[in-house]
Structure formats: C-alpha cells, structure tokens
Amino acid sequence: MTTRTVLVTGGNRGIGFAIAEQFVAQGYQVAVTARSGEGPTGALTVRADVTDAASVDAAFTEVEAALGPVEVLVANAGITRDTLLMRMSDEDFTDVIDTNLTGSFRVVKRASKGMLKARFGRVVLISSVVGLYGSAGQVNYSASKSALVGLARSVTRELGARGITANVVAPGFIETDMTAELPEAQQAEYKRNIPAGRFATPEEVAKVVVWLAGDDAAYISGAVIPVDGGLGMGH
C-alpha cells in the first residue's frame, strides 16, 4: 500500500468525493479542498477557493504541514453557468473560466513546486465529454474543459523529464444528485445517445483516476481518457 499524499479539489461531493474515497480505500494519505461541506471519512478537509491564489497557497501549506508534500493532485473543482450564447453574460463566461480553468492552473502551479523537488508527481485534470464534444448552452463550460487538454499537454512537455505526468479524465454522464433531478424522459433521451445505455457511477471515474496516479501509469502523460460509455468517441 502506498502512503503518497493526494489532494483532490472540490472533494466534498459528486465525482470529487468518490475520487477521494477511492484513494483513501487504496491507502493513500488524502486531503480535499472544499468551500463548504466535508470530504469522505479518512480524508483531511481544508477550506479553499480555487479562484483565489492566496487561498490555494494556504490550503497547500495546511496539507503539507499535516501530510507532507502533495505528490498526486486531482484538479476537480468546477462550476456551471449554463445558458445559450446569446444570453450569456461576460460574468457567466469569465466566472466559469476562472474556476474551471484558471483554478486548475493555480493548483497545478502550486503543486508543481513540491513535485519538482521530489522528481515525482501525478497531475490529473477532471474535464468532461462536453469539453471536446460540445454542448448547446455550455459555451463557457465546454471552453473551460477543453482548455484543460492544452494545460495537461504543456505541463507534460515542461515537466515530463522530472518524473511528473499530467493527464485528463473526461467523464460523460454520471449518476449524481444533479442527473437524478433530471426528468425521466430527459434521462432516457440522454441514455439513448450513450452506446453503453446507462450513466456511469462516480466510482467508475474514481478508479480510472486512482490508476493514473499509480506506478502502472508512469509512462502515460498528456493523455485524454474518456469515461463516457462511448458517448464522445473520436472527439
């Protein structure tokens, strides 16, 4: 069992919570950031707002003091402000970019200090099938999620020789509180478009992330790994 230190941003619910839970189950030392709520049992929860560099720095300092340098970073914190392009305000666009993209940049930059020193690191950015597939009403979200691919690939080129990998996981529709609230007819319509014919469980995404963080995936970097039941094939 490994004792590597993991930090999952937005680890208080949904996919982030499941990822943190899976790392705890595998014996990692796990911390999560959250603006509210708590991570899973066995994880350290620290308060952080990824839109604020000082807040990110303070959270990392707290985790480093308690668990040691962060060796595995999962950038998962994200928001949506869905509306059609013609109705989308500048704030709707920039708020989503600032959290989902610039927030990922802030945590990757802060984590890279310790990773460079250790000559080891695993960066996993949580994107979405929407990042490459597109989605009406999600110009902001889709743009923020597709940009994570360029971020991961540039980090790979900069830091790949130092034992650091950076990869993107792109989930499709996941069974969460959010999808559960969709009308049944809408859920059925979505499932018709998914070759697997169902939504994923958060655990199915989490297990891919944990695998990427392990030694077996040491030679995988700059990759985009879809966990979408075939929805976004070829994108």
C-alpha positions, -999 to 999 in steps of 0.1 A, spaced: 0 0 0 13 34 -9 14 63 15 16 90 -11 -1 123 -4 -31 132 -26 -50 164 -28 -84 165 -46 -100 199 -52 -138 200 -48 -138 168 -29 -169 174 -8 -194 159 -33 -201 140 -65 -171 128 -85 -145 146 -63 -159 129 -32 -158 95 -49 -122 100 -61 -111 110 -26 -129 79 -11 -112 56 -36 -78 70 -27 -85 65 10 -95 29 3 -62 23 -15 -42 35 15 -32 69 3 -29 100 26 -58 121 13 -68 157 16 -96 175 -1 -104 212 -7 -139 224 -3 -156 258 0 -182 240 22 -191 205 34 -166 177 41 -147 151 23 -151 114 29 -141 97 62 -104 93 65 -96 124 44 -84 158 57 -108 186 46 -93 221 41 -111 252 31 -101 267 -2 -114 288 -31 -96 279 -63 -103 314 -77 -80 329 -51 -43 322 -53 -37 331 -16 -64 307 -5 -49 279 -27 -15 286 -12 -28 285 24 -46 252 17 -15 236 3 5 248 33 -20 233 56 -19 199 38 19 199 36 21 205 74 -3 177 81 5 151 55 37 162 37 42 175 1 14 168 -24 25 141 -48 -8 135 -65 -30 164 -75 -66 159 -88 -80 192 -101 -117 186 -100 -133 218 -86 -157 232 -111 -189 252 -117 -215 256 -144 -234 287 -155 -255 272 -183 -273 295 -208 -274 300 -245 -247 320 -261 -269 350 -269 -280 353 -233 -246 345 -217 -231 375 -198 -194 382 -196 -196 372 -160 -213 339 -168 -183 332 -191 -154 345 -170 -166 330 -137 -167 295 -152 -132 300 -168 -118 314 -136 -129 284 -115 -126 255 -140 -95 266 -160 -76 293 -141 -84 274 -108 -68 243 -123 -37 264 -133 -34 278 -98 -34 244 -81 -11 228 -106 14 256 -103 14 254 -65 16 216 -65 45 216 -91 69 232 -66 69 201 -44 67 177 -73 98 192 -89 117 189 -57 107 152 -53 111 145 -90 78 127 -88 42 139 -95 9 129 -108 -15 156 -121 -50 145 -131 -73 172 -145 -110 164 -145 -125 175 -178 -158 164 -194 -171 148 -226 -186 182 -232 -150 196 -235 -144 180 -269 -180 170 -279 -196 204 -272 -230 211 -257 -256 237 -265 -260 261 -236 -225 254 -223 -201 275 -244 -184 286 -212 -182 252 -195 -171 234 -227 -144 260 -234 -130 257 -199 -130 219 -200 -114 216 -235 -86 240 -224 -75 215 -197 -62 193 -225 -37 221 -236 -28 227 -200 -20 190 -193 0 186 -226 20 217 -220 28 206 -184 38 172 -198 63 189 -222 77 211 -194 79 187 -165 78 152 -181 116 147 -177 112 152 -139 91 121 -132 58 142 -134 28 131 -155 -2 152 -164 -34 136 -178 -70 145 -184 -100 123 -175 -132 132 -194 -163 118 -177 -196 116 -196 -230 115 -178 -225 104 -142 -251 92 -116 -250 122 -93 -276 144 -74 -276 166 -105 -285 139 -130 -310 124 -106 -330 156 -107 -334 155 -145 -369 145 -157 -371 108 -165 -379 115 -202 -347 136 -205 -326 109 -187 -339 83 -212 -331 106 -241 -295 110 -229 -291 73 -223 -303 66 -259 -272 86 -271 -248 67 -249 -236 34 -265 -234 18 -231 -270 27 -225 -265 40 -189 -249 67 -169 -215 59 -151 -212 56 -114 -189 81 -97 -167 51 -86 -161 41 -122 -145 76 -128 -126 74 -95 -110 41 -103 -95 55 -135 -81 85 -117 -65 63 -90 -50 40 -117 -35 71 -134 -19 82 -101 -2 48 -96 31 33 -108 14 13 -135 6 45 -154 41 61 -151 45 62 -189 12 78 -197 12 116 -199 -7 142 -219 -35 117 -225 -72 123 -225 -90 93 -211 -128 93 -217 -151 76 -191 -183 82 -210 -196 48 -222 -187 57 -258 -207 90 -260 -178 112 -273 -160 86 -294 -133 102 -317 -135 136 -301 
